[in-house]
Amino acid sequence: MPDFVDGELMGGQPDGFERLWTPHRMAYIEDAKDRPEYEGKHDCPLCAKLEMPDRDALVVFRGEHCYVVLNLYPYNPGHLMVCPYRHVGWYTDATDAERDEMSVLTQKAMRVLASVSGTQGFNIGMNQGAVGGAGIAEHLHQHVVPRWMGDSNFLPIIGKTKALPEMLDDTWAKVSSAWGEVD
């Protein structure tokens, strides 16, 4: 059977889309069902970063209610997350101050990433709850993912490989040093 399957061959209605079947990705779904919940600073990876030095934790900025950290498993170089200090999982449970600072820090993250990497666009968003796609559902975090024309390809799906042209420590150094310089 070919890697790309027409919906008509599978008994579906033709819709003009080809399907790339990736059954190996079911392992992520199955593993997620068995993951224990993170109860707070003792086992939550985002809470643990608060007790670590910034460089070790990849924290690029600490605000009053929230902090900005590089994603340990980035989609693209410079992939940041804006997180409240408080261990809260739902956007609806964020305080006004947490919500407002997350917004301000997201704007700042976009400006900083544009200045250090020349990004051409962004994906910004939150996955809420485990079934909503949140890898750490118990600790609210907003993703700020820089994008460039042509940065997305089939390498992660077919080759099970993610091409990242820069080491996390190098990205951390660039972003954290530019944070105070960019308005």
Residue, then its C-alpha position, 0 to 999 in steps of 0.5 A: m500500500p502506498d504511503f499516501v492513500d486517497g480517501e476513495l480507496m479507503g471507502g471515504q468520500p473523495d475530498g481532494f486530500e491525500r492522507l499520510w498514514t503515520p501509525h507509529r505516532m500512536a505510541y505518543i497517544e498510548d503513552a499519554k494515557d499512563r502519565p501520572e498527573y503533575e501535582g506541583k513543584h515537587d514533580c511538575p517540570l515547569c514548577a521545577k524550573l523556578e528553583m533552578p538557575d536561569r541558564d540551566a532551566l532555559v528561563v530567558f525572563r522572569g516577570e512578576h507573575c509569569y516567566v518565559v522559558l525555551n521549550l526543551y523539545p522545540y518545534n523550531p529554534g526559539h520556541l518559547m513558552v510563557c508560564p505563570y509561576r503558579h501551578v494552575g492548568w486552565y486559562t480560565d483559572a488564571t488571575d487577571a494579573e497572570r493573564d495580562e502578564m502572559s499577554v504582554l510577555t507573548q508580545k515581547a517574545m515575538r519582538v525579541l524573536a523577530s530581532v534575533s532570528g528574523t522570523q517571518g511569522f508565529n504560531i501562538g497558542m495553548n493546548q488545554g487539557a491532556v486531550g487538547g494536546a497539552g504535554i503538561a496539562e497541569h501547568l498553564h503555558q502559552h507557546v510562541v513558535p517562530r516560523w519561517m517560509g519552508d521550515s515545515n517539512f515531512l522530515p519529522i513524520i517520515g524520518k522521525t527526525k527534527a532538524l534544529p540548526e541551533m543548540l538550545d544553549d546558543t538560542w538561550a544566550k541570544v534570546s535572554s541577552a536581547w530580552g532587555e534590549v528590545d521594546 
